[in-house]
Amino acid sequence: MSDSPLPDDSPDTLVALVGSSPTPALLSALTFTPGHLVLVHSAHTARRAKRVAEVAKKLCPEIERIAPIEPFDLGKEVNDFQTVEGRLQDLMEKLGERPWRLCYTGGTKVMSVSAALCHLDRFPDRHEWRSYLDVTTDALWFTDGSRHPGGVAAGSLEIEKLAHLHDVTLRSLVERQQRQQNAWRRGELDKLPEDEQNEAWVYGLFRDRLPETREWDVQGNQVMKDPTKSKDNMGEFDLVVRYRHRVLCVEVKSNPNGILDAAGWTIAKARRAFGSATQVLFVHAGAPRQVSPQQLKDYNPDLNGAGVFVYSLEELKNDFRYERDLREAFFDPKKVKNPPQPSDLPAFTDTSTSPHPGDKDGPLLLMGVGGSHLAILAAVHAHAPSHTVLLRTKQSEGAGRGDSNLKQAVRRAMFAVEKPEEFGKWSQQLADGEYLRSLPRGDRKKLRGRADHEYGNHVNFEGTPEEAASVAGFAEQGSMKIEKYRPDGAPIIADITTGTKAMSFGLALAAQAYGGCVTYLSPFTRRLSCRTHGTLDSFGPAAVDWPLVLDGYEPLQGPLRDWVEPEIAAPRIDIEALELTAVKLCELTGSKPTTVWVDTTVRAGGTSEVSRPYWYSAHRRPTLIVTIADRAIGLAAPSWWRWRYSSSEERYEWKRISKGDWAHAVFAANEMLKTACGPVGRTLALYRPEDAEDVKRTKDLIKWLSWPTDEPDKSAHNQDGTAREITGHEESHRPKPLSCTPETPKFREELSKHLTNLGLPRVPEK
C-alpha cells in the first residue's frame, strides 16, 4: 500500500516552510500536531507566518505543549542557495540533536529544495518525515512516493479562521436583510425583492442538503471588510460554503448576462480571502445552460482551468439532491490513479571539486514544465545545453499545441545561444517578407524549419507524466533521461526555476546522483544560483520566439484604430491612449529589440458569430503588448462607458461603468499577461487624468489583493540601473495604473520606472 501507517517514533518538532499561500503550513501543523512548531519564512512572508501561528494556536493549543511556536526568518535573499542553506544550518544548530519533521510545500523553490536536501542529508531513511501537500489530491506526500495514511486534518477549520489566515476579516451583511430572508424561507414573509428571494433559496438548498457537522460550514451574505476604512468593504459573497479546508464562494444573479463580467473578479477576491484551492459557483435565474463555463473561458481566457461553475436555479434544484452530489461536484479532490509504490531515492554524489559547466561544455539540462515558458527559454540561454529534457506532471496540460510550441521555442533558443550570428541572420531572413517570397517554395519551407531540423533531436518532451507531488517518481524519471540522453561525459544540470517543488526536488536528486549541479535562475535579475558553486554572473536576455508565447497576438501593422472592430470593440477601449503609450515605450527602449503586438480577437472584419464574444470582452485583455528583449509590457485601457440597457427608460444608452467594473477589467487583462509571461510581464492600466479619482479604488483593490508586505521599499533597481531581486512573485499579480499624459516629463519618468523594474536599463534623456 502507498498509504502505509506511520511509525510510532514520529518527531515532536515540525519545521514548516511558509510561502505566499499560508494554508499548507497550517494544514501540516494541524495534521501532525507537533509539540514544537517552527515556521520558516522569508522577509516577505513574515506576516503570513504570524497568521499561521495565530490560527494554529486557536485550533490546536497542544501544538505549543513543548515550546511556543517559533518563527525563523531566512531574510530577503531566498533565491540564493548558499544564503538559504547558511541560514538553514543556523536553524539545525538551534534544533540540536532532536529529530524533526519537514513540510517543504511553502516558500521559494530554493527554500524548498534546500530544506528538503538538508533534511535528507540529516535523516536519509526517514521519508515519512518529509512531506509535500498536493492541493489537487489533498494528500501529504512523502519523498518515497507514499502518502500520509490519515489524510489532511482540516475538520476543525471554520470559514472565519480561514479568512483570518489570509489576512481577511469577514462580517455578515446587514442583519435586517438576513432576518428578512430567513423569515421568507420559513413562510413568515410574503414579499421580498427577487434577488434576495433567489439568495435565500440558494442558501436554503445548501443548508437543507448538508449535515450540521464540523466538516461542513455554510454562511450567508459574507462581506470582506476594508482594512483601511472601517465602513467600506473589499467585496462580498452571497454564500460561502466550506467542506474541511476547501471553500466554495457562491454568487447569485437574477440576470445571467452579468456573470460574464463578474467571473474574473469573483475568482480573484475568493482566492484572496480563502486561498488558491477556492472555487466559485454562479447561480442564475435564467434558463438552463444559458451561460456555460466554456462561454466564460471564451469571454475571459484567464479563467481557463479556474474552478468556476455555472448553474441555473432549476439545474441546482434538480441536479443536487443530496450531500454527496454537492461534495463530489464542488469539493472532492482529484483521485490518484495508479498511485506510485514507495521507492528509495538516488544516492548523492559530491560535486564540490568540479567547476560549474561553462558555455562550451554542452551540459544536459533537466527542467520541469510549469508556469511561464519564458523561464525555460531563459535557462536554455544561461546554460547553453547540448541537450534539453523537459518533464511534466499529470496535472499539467497533455501533449498538444502548448507542448509543440514549447519544443519549437526551445530549439530556437538553443540555436541562438550556440550560433548567435547565424541565428541573427536567419531571424532577419524570416522577417523579410520580400526575401521569403523570392525563394522557391521548397527552400522557403526548409528555411523556416531550420531550427527544428538542426535541433529537433536535441529537445525531448516525452515520457509518462508523474503525479505533481511524487518526488521519487521524478527522481526516477530524471535518472532515466540522464541515462538515455546524456552525451558522452557531458555535465548534468537540473534547473528548478519551473515546475512543482516536489518535481524540482526529484530532478535535483537525479542530477546530484550523477555529480550534476542544481540551479535556479532569477527571472528578474537573470542571476544564476548554483547549489554547489554559489552565485554566478547574470546573463543577458534569451532569444524569445514571441509568436509561440503570445498566443492570439500578432505584430501591429498600421494604426490601431484601423485594426479594431469599430462598432462593438472600439468603444470599449481607449485607442488613443494605447497608441500614444506604445509609441512612447518604443522610444524609451533605445536599441533593445522591440515589437508591438495586437490582440487578434478584436480585429475588424471577422465572422460576427465567432468574433462577437471577443469584441464584447475587448476591454478585458491587453489590447497591445510591447515586447522588449525577453520582457513584456501589456497595455490595457478599458473605457469608462458602455452601451447598456436602461430598464427605467426601456432602451439602450451609454452609461458610465462603476469603479469596480473598471478595476475588474484591469485585473482580467493582468491575469492574461501573467499566464503567458509570468513575473517578467507587467500590465499597465491606462486612464485619463480626469478619471484619477475613480482609479483610486482600483489602487486600493490592487494593494489588498497582493497582501500588504512587511517590506516598505518595493523598488526593483539599484543605483547603477541594474535590477534588484524582488522578494516574491506578487509583482506580476499587480496591474500598474498609469495616468496617460504622453507629453509630460512625469509620464516618461513613470514608463522608465516600469522598464527598470523589469530589469531593463534606463535610456538617457535626449
Secondary structure, 3 states (H helix, E strand, C coil): CCCCCCCCCCCCEEEEECCCCCHHHHHHHHHHCCCEEEEEECCCCHHHHHHHHHHHHHHCHHHHCCCCCEEEECCCCCCCHHHHHHHHHHHHHHHCCCCCEEECCCCCHHHHHHHHHHHHHHCCCCHHHEEEEECCCCEEEECCCCECCCCCCCCCCCHHHHHHHCCCCEEECCHHHHHHHHHHHCCCCCCCCHHHHHHHHHHHHHHHHCCCCCCEEEEEEEEEECCCCCCCEEEEEEEEEEECCEEEEEEEECCHHHHHHHHHHHHHHHHHHHCCCCEEEEEECCCCCCCCHHHHHHHCHHHCCCCEEEEEHHHHHHHCCCHHHHHHHHCCCCCCCCCCCCCCCCCCCCCCCCCCCCCCCCCEEEEECCCCCHHHHHHHHHHCCCEEEEECECCCCCCCHHHHHHHHHHHHHHHHHHCHHHHHHHHHHHHCHHHHHHCCHHHHHHHHCHHHHHHHHHEECCCCCECCCCHHHHHHHHHHHHHHHCCCCCCEEEECCCCCHHHHHHHHHHHHHCCCEEEEECCCCCEEEECCCEEEEECCCCCCCHHHHCCCEEECCCCHHHHECCCCCHHHECHHHHHHHHHHHHHHCCCCCEEEEEEHHHECCCCHHHHHHHHHCHHHCCCEEEEECCEEEEEECECCEEEEEECCCCEEEEEECCHHHHHHHHHHHHHHHHHHHHHHEEEEEEECHHHHHHHHHHHHHHHHHCCCCCCCCCCCECCCCCECCCCCCHHHHCCEEEECCCCCHHHHHHHHHHHHHCCCCCCCCC
